[in-house]
Amino acid sequence: MYLKNLQQNDIFVPSQMTALESLIHMPSRRGLENVIISNGKVVNVVSNSYGHIPNELFFKKAETMLEDADLKFHKRSINRNDRSFITDFIIEDTNQFKVKNDDDLILPMLRFKNSYDGSEKTSGHFGFYRKVCSNGLHVSQAEIAFSIKHNRNNTELIMPKLNRLFEKFLDNEFYTIIHKFNSMKDIKIIDTEAFVKSVLERDKLFRYECSDKNDNLSKKSREIIEVLYYEAMLLNEEPNLWLGYNAFNAVLHRTLKKSFSQQEKWDKTLFNTIYEMSS
């Protein structure tokens, strides 16, 4: 089954917060008293008020939340240079939806993020997992609120009860966004190059052309069109706005060098732009 082959990076690398002075044998200025060491590398310099949250604490507590809510899930974990980390919990239960195609399966997903270099806020949010692209769609607005209490010697993570949050997400957002997915699927794309150019001119994710002096399609633009036609062939469909959005999503996650947060922000921007084309 496709959910058995999810990416599984080691996110539980050794980490610790230690005094900078003990490493350099020199006094440090106020606000730069400590360093975060991840897998033997210094990845951040922080103050005494900073509360280091090890992945073992955060991600294992998140997984316990799902278990306590009796949710069946599959995990995907990504480690970027021992600095930033995510775990996606893909919920496998009776709430499965196909976007007007039996092979185009959508599942609810929860993403939790943590970083040791300060590049990502320790956070969680709902999203969607699509079988065909396997990247994850982050168009949901529902975030998972929790609090972090810390002092100089202790950090405590307080998580909410997840079962009610998940039920609320399904009731309020999941069905609404699935309806938008289907609306996008109803609109055929007649000219794929014009579609890609229109989206890029509005959102400016990257250049449509190679350069000011070269009007040929850029490599990334060609990649979007290739993904779009490949998925249309795979699903035995004509190109449409839903597949167009997912083609942009695929290039955003596979090709562009963006942080997790930047990917999520661009994902929502692209979705809104392309969805408006179906109105």
N, C-alpha and C positions, 0 to 999 in steps of 0.2 A: 504494500500500500504506500502511496506517495508520502503520507505523513510519517512513515518509518525512516525516510531518508533526509530528514531535516538537518540543517547545519548544526553541529555540536562542538563548538569551541570550548576550551577549558577557560572558564571565567573565574575559577577559584584559585587564582595565582596568589602566592604569598604577598602580603602587604603589611605595612606598618607605618605609624607616624613616630618620628624620632626627632630629637633636638638637633637643629642645624649646627649649633656650636660644637656638639660632640663629634661631628664629621669634619668640620673645617678647622677646629681648634682656634676659633676666633669668635668674638662676640658678634651677634647679629642685631640689627636694628629692630625696634618694636614693629610688630606686624609680620615679621619674617622669622619667627622663632623656630619653626619646625619644618621638616620636609616629609613628604609622602613618598615612601619607597614601594615600588610595585615590581615584583619578580626580579629584585636585585638592581633596579634602576630608579633614580630620583626622577619623579614625574611632576612634582608640585612643591611649591614653597608656601607655607600657610602660617597663620597666626596662632597664638595660644588659645583663642576662642573657637577655632575650627574643630568641628567634630568629624573625625574620620569614620566613614561607614563602610566596613569591609563587605565585599560581595557575599561572603558566607552569611552575614547577618541579614542583608537586604533580600537577596534572591531566595534564600531558603525560607525566610519568613513569608515572602510573597507566595511561594509554592504551598506553604502550610495553609494560607488563606484559601486557596482554591480547593485543597483537600478538605478543609473544614466545611466548605460550601457544597461538598459532594459533586464537584464539577469534574467531568472526565476531560483530560487534556493531553496534548502532545507538546513537547518543549523544543524550541529552537534557541540556541545561544550563540552570540557573536562577541568575540574579543578583538578589539582593535588596538594593537600595539601595547597591550597591558595597561592601557590608559582609560578607555571607555568601553562600556559593556552593555549588552541588552539580553534579556530573556523574553521571548515571545511564548505565551501560553495559548495555544490554539485549541479552542473548545470544541470537542466532538460530542455532540448529543443530538437530540431530536430537532433542534433548531438549525437545520441545514437548509440552505436556499440555493436554487439554481437560477441563474439569470437567463431565463427563457431558453435554456439549453441544458440538457441533462449532463453534459460534460463540463459545464462551467460552474463549478461548485464554490459557494461562498460560506465561510465559517466565521463566527465571532472570534476575536483575538484580543488578548490583553498583553500589552507591552510594558515591561519595567526596565528603566534605565538607571545606570549608575556610572560615575566616572571618578577616577583618582586624580586626574589632572585639572579638574574644574571645568572641563569643556561641556559637560552635560549635567543638568540638574537631576538630582535623585528624584525620580518621578514615575508615574504609571498612568496609562490611558488605555481606552478601548479602541479597537480598530477591527480590521477584517483581513482574513487570509483567503486568498484566491488560489485554487488548486493549479490553474494553468500557469500563472506567472510566478507563484510561490514567493513573491516579494513582501506582501503585506500592503494593505491600503489604509492610510492613516487619516481618513476624512472625517472620522467621528470627532465630536467636540467634547465627549464625556471623559473627564479625567478622574483618576482615583486619588482622593485626598487622604493624606496621612501626615502625621507630624513627627518632627525629629527634635528630641530634647537632648541637649548635650551640655556638659561643662568640661572643664579642663581634663578630667580623668575618666569621664564616662559618657557614652552615647547611647540613647534609648530611642528605639523606633516604634512608634505606635501606629498600627495598621487598623483599618476599619474592617467590619464584617463584610465579606465580599458577596455573599449570596443575594442580599437585597440590592446592592449596586448592580449586579449582573442582571437581575430581573428588571430593574428600572431601565437599564440600557436597552434591553430587548423590547420593552414596552414603548419607550420614548424615541429611540434613535434607530435601532436596527432595521425595523420594518420600513421606516421613512426613507432611509438611505437606499435600501434595496429597491424601493419604488423608483428612486432617482436613477439607479443603475439600469433598470428596465427601460426607463424613458430614454436614456442615452442610447440604448441598444436599438431603439426603433428608428433612429435617424441614421440613414446611410451616408457614407462619405463617398462622394462622386469623384473628387479630385484630391488624392492623398497629399500631393505636394502643396496644394493651396491650403489644405487643412493644417499641415505642420507649420507652414509659413505664418498663417494667421495666429496660431497659438503662440509662436515664438515672438512675433512682433508685439504681441500684447504683454506677455509675461517676461520676455527677455531672459529666459533660462540659459540660453547660449545662442550663438549666431546661426541663422538659417543658411547663409551663404558661407563659402570658405573664407572670403575676405572682401574688402572693398573693391579690390581689383579682379576678383574671381567670383563670378556669379554662380558657379556650380554649387550644388548642395554640399554642406559640410558633412563630415564623416558621421557626426552624431545625428544629423537630420536624416541621412540615409539609413542609419541604424533604426530610427523610429519607424520609418516606412517598412523596412525589412521585418521588424517584429510585428507590425500591424498586419502585413500580408501573411506572415507565418501563422499567427493565431487565427486569422480568418480561415486559412486552409485547414488548420488543425481542428477547428470547430465546425467546418463546413458551412461557413457563413460569408456574407458580403461584409466588407469593411464598414464599420459603424463607429459612432462616437464613443461607445463603451470600449471597444477594442482600441480606439485611438487614445483614450485616456490611459489605458493599461500599457500601451506601447511607450508613452511618455514615462509612465511609472517605472517600467523595466529599465529604460536608459538612465533614469534618475538614480536608481538603486545599484545598477550593475556597472555603469560607466563613469558617471560623474563622481568626483571626489568630494563628497559632502559629509558633514557630521550627521549623526542620527537625527538631531533636532532640526537641522537644515533640510534633510530629506522629508521629514514630516511636514515642515512648513511649506516646502515647494509642492508636495503631494496635494495638500489642501488647495493651494493656489491654482494648480493645474486642473484639479477636479472642478473647482468653481468656474473657471474659464470655459472648460469644455462642456460642462452641464448647461451653462447659459446658452450654448449653441443649440440645445435641444428645445429651448423654450419658444 
